[in-house]
Amino acid sequence: MSFSKWVLRMKWILGFLFVILLGALPTSNTRAASENACAIWICLPGGFPSGCGGAYGEFRHRIKKGRPPLPPLSSCTTGPNGERVDGRYQLGFERFEPCDDSYVLREGRINGVGSIVGMCYLEVCAPASNNIRKEECQHYDAVRREKPHYVKMWVDGDYLGQYFYQ
């Protein structure tokens, strides 16, 4: 996906989440912690841009306390008629960027020792084991992700995308 398409998609997703969350603005007797927790849904896809310090702090706090990084979306949102909006997410970790077409990623240790490396091998001759031997087959070094943790999000069954964070 090109960068400009990605930016347009992010703007649409953030706008969509903003509209949903507008209907769920907390009343004055709601604690600030719950406001920050709900703001994670808006701020996380954008990488916690400026103005999201409270949400980022709550995000880190939730992880440190062993709680899910995101609160249930239904606790933060309502639809236009006051009905609950269903949301779910899936967390994951991807150490390396995807390989080019017709290449497959193999993670492992070179000759069984050292730190974990990623190699992209031509699909037809990629080694099956995780013990990477560079001399086999056509290959190139995989690109390590700067932000390897991700969250995939769905709202009312619609997939919103996969977003990486540190």
C-alpha positions in Angstrom: 0.0 0.0 0.0 1.4 3.4 -0.9 2.1 6.0 1.7 -0.6 8.4 0.4 -3.3 5.6 0.5 -2.1 4.7 4.0 -2.5 8.3 5.1 -6.0 8.5 3.6 -7.0 5.2 5.3 -5.7 6.4 8.6 -7.6 9.7 8.3 -10.8 7.8 7.5 -10.3 5.4 10.5 -9.5 8.1 12.9 -12.5 10.1 11.7 -14.7 7.1 12.1 -13.5 6.4 15.6 -13.8 10.1 16.5 -17.5 10.2 15.3 -18.2 7.0 17.3 -16.5 8.3 20.4 -18.3 11.7 20.2 -21.5 9.9 21.1 -19.7 8.5 24.2 -18.3 11.7 25.7 -18.2 11.2 29.4 -20.2 13.3 31.8 -18.4 15.5 34.4 -18.7 12.8 37.1 -16.7 10.3 35.0 -13.1 9.8 36.3 -10.3 11.1 34.1 -8.7 7.6 34.0 -11.6 6.2 32.1 -11.5 9.1 29.6 -7.8 8.4 29.0 -8.5 4.7 28.6 -11.2 5.3 26.0 -8.9 7.8 24.2 -6.4 4.9 23.6 -8.8 3.7 20.9 -8.4 7.0 19.0 -4.7 7.7 19.8 -3.1 4.2 19.3 -3.7 4.0 15.5 -1.9 7.3 15.0 1.0 6.3 17.2 -0.1 8.6 20.1 0.4 11.9 18.4 0.5 15.2 20.3 -2.5 15.7 22.6 -2.5 12.0 23.5 -0.2 12.1 26.5 -2.9 11.0 28.9 -4.0 8.1 26.7 -0.4 7.0 26.2 0.2 7.1 30.0 -2.9 5.0 30.6 -1.9 2.6 27.8 1.5 2.0 29.5 -0.1 1.8 33.0 -2.6 -0.9 31.8 0.3 -3.0 30.3 2.4 -2.7 33.5 -0.5 -3.8 35.6 -1.1 -6.8 33.4 -4.4 -5.6 32.1 -5.4 -5.5 28.4 -3.9 -2.5 26.7 -7.3 -1.4 25.3 -10.5 -1.2 27.3 -13.5 -2.9 25.9 -14.7 -0.7 23.1 -18.3 -1.2 24.2 -17.5 0.5 27.5 -16.4 3.7 25.6 -18.9 4.0 22.8 -22.6 4.1 21.8 -24.2 4.3 18.5 -26.3 7.2 17.2 -29.4 5.9 19.0 -27.6 5.1 22.3 -27.1 1.4 21.4 -23.8 -0.3 22.3 -21.2 -0.6 19.6 -19.3 -3.9 19.6 -15.5 -3.8 19.2 -12.7 -6.3 19.6 -9.0 -6.4 19.1 -6.1 -8.9 18.7 -2.6 -8.2 19.9 0.6 -9.5 18.3 4.3 -9.1 17.7 6.1 -9.1 14.3 9.8 -8.7 14.5 10.4 -8.2 10.8 8.7 -6.4 7.8 7.1 -8.7 5.3 9.3 -10.1 2.5 8.8 -9.2 -1.2 6.5 -11.3 -3.3 7.7 -14.9 -4.0 9.9 -14.7 -0.9 9.2 -16.2 2.6 10.5 -15.0 5.9 12.5 -17.3 8.1 13.5 -16.2 11.6 16.2 -18.0 13.4 19.8 -17.9 14.5 22.7 -18.1 12.1 24.2 -21.6 12.5 22.1 -22.0 15.6 23.8 -19.4 17.7 23.6 -15.6 18.3 20.7 -13.2 18.2 17.5 -13.8 16.2 17.9 -12.7 12.5 15.4 -12.7 9.7 16.1 -13.8 6.1 13.8 -13.6 3.1 14.3 -16.7 1.0 13.0 -17.4 -2.5 9.9 -19.4 -1.8 10.8 -22.4 -3.9 14.0 -23.2 -2.0 13.5 -21.7 1.5 14.9 -23.8 4.3 12.2 -25.5 6.5 14.1 -25.2 9.8 14.7 -22.2 11.9 18.5 -22.8 11.9 19.4 -20.3 9.1 22.3 -21.1 6.9 23.1 -18.2 4.6 24.8 -20.2 1.9 21.6 -21.9 0.9 19.3 -20.5 -1.8 18.7 -17.0 -3.0 17.9 -14.7 -0.1 18.3 -11.2 1.5 18.2 -9.9 5.0 14.8 -9.1 6.4 14.1 -5.5 7.6 13.6 -5.3 11.4 10.5 -3.4 12.5 11.0 -0.3 14.5 7.7 -0.9 16.2 7.1 -4.7 16.4 4.0 -4.8 18.6 0.7 -4.5 16.9 -3.0 -4.4 17.5 -5.7 -5.5 14.9 -9.1 -3.8 15.4 -12.7 -4.6 14.5 -15.8 -2.5 15.1 -19.2 -4.1 14.6 -17.5 -6.9 12.7 -15.7 -4.5 10.2 -11.9 -4.9 10.2 -10.3 -1.5 10.7 -6.7 -2.6 10.2 -3.4 -3.6 11.9 -1.5 -0.8 13.7 2.1 -1.1 15.0 3.3 0.5 18.3 6.5 0.3 20.4 
